[in-house]
């Protein structure tokens, strides 16, 4: 039987989640090692994320980590999912990606998000206000202008390196962010966090209002999803439990703990159990055939051009096996 996912480019976003018994340095090295492994499996891209002062996540400097990943791999595209632009000056971001593209030409992606620090203390430390995300569209325009040499906000200021390069830019979006990507003529990365119906509507609006640009001639949709694959449905569900428990713990205690092995019968309060089950909603898991049907069906219904997988679990060997089984569906 032909796989529904055959020929669909698959990519990985790794958030550098810490694990019990693992140092933060080991976590970062684990991210680099995973990039090497999924490159061998034929994945298209490997992206890293930006989080500041979040317990349990050490991916705080995405361009630095992307440089380490690019230096340790040979073919896979490397990028950010994403750089949170409100936290940075566009000139600095253009220079950083200019350096990356100059060192690893043709392999660098620039994923851009609009989130700011989630507490007042983090925002103060970053030097931004809560409403900084409202200027996102202007920040993106200025950033792209540094690459094309057309920005007018700072006359006689040039990104070196950067100006004249074409580092592919992607907008990480929810809701109205899809329209922003369309207006700027940029590829879109989007997840169905508000449900499949809302996702399909947003993507339709993105495609219908897309304005071709020097960055993209046509709409391009990267579907972000969580997917776990194993030999049985229950084994695949087990892979998602460490992150689900960590999420439930953070919602009830305010601390995002490192991933740890989670038993099915772990004792939880009713409130914790509610958050635990809620975190599993919308995630895709099962045998290869089950995931092929579920994820392949979602790709067909959304018309996605590519799938970006983010899966977190405690056991790195089991995570790699899940990525291996998923990759086999596309071959």
C-alpha positions, 0 to 999 in steps of 0.5 A: 500500500502506498503511503499517504506521506510519500514524497512529503518533506519532513523536518524536525524542530528540537526545543532542547528539552532537559531530561532528569539526570542530564546536564544542560550542556549534555542537552545541547550536545544531544540536540546537535547529535539528533540533527546528525541522526535525522540528517542520516534519516533523510529529513529536510530541515533541522530547526532550533528554538528560542526560550528565555529563562524557561526551566526545562528548556535550554534552547535560548540562543538559536543562532548560536546553536544553529551554527553548532548544528550546521558545523556538525552536519553536511546536507540538512537545512538548518534554521530557527523555529524561531528567532523571536524578533521582538527580543532583538534589533533587526540589524543584529538578526540580519548580521547573525544570519548573514554570518550563518549563510556566509559560512554554510551557503544554501543551508540556512533558514530564518524562522521568525516568531513574534513572542516576547518573554512570558513574565515581566522579569524576563521582558525587563531583562530582555529590554522589551515591553509586553506590547513589543510584538505589536511592531512585528510586521515593521520589524520583519520589513526592516529585517528583510530590508537589511538583506535587500539593501532597501531599508530606510529606517537607518540611512547609511546602515548596512548589514555586513554580512547579510546585504545581498544574501537571500536567507529564506525567511519563514513566519511562525504564526497563529491566527492573524500571523498568516495574513502577515506572512501573505502580505509580505510574501513569505512562507508560513509555519503554522500548527492547528492549535485552535483546531483543524477547522480554524487552521484550514480557514487561516491557510485558505486566507493566506493562500488567497491573499498571498503577494509574491515577493523576492522571497517566495513566488507562491504560498508555501505552508509548513505544517507544524505537528507533534507525532510519535510512532512506535510498533503499537498504539500504546507504545507510541502514546507512552512516548508523549507522556513525559511531555504531557506530565511536564506540561501538567506540572507546569500548569499547576506549579508554575515550573516546567520540569525536566522530562522524566520517565512517566508511568501510566498509573502515576498519581495525579490530582484531578486538576493535573489529570485534566491538564495532562489529558488536555496536552495530549489533544491534537497530537498524533501517535500510533503505529506507522499505518495509523500515523500515516493515515492521520498525518497524511490525511491532515496534510491532504486536507490542509494542502501543506507543502511540508511537515515540521515535527516537534516531539519530546520524550525522555528516552532519546533512543525511542525518540530517534526510532520514532523519527526513523519510522516516520521517515520511512513513510515518506520514502 
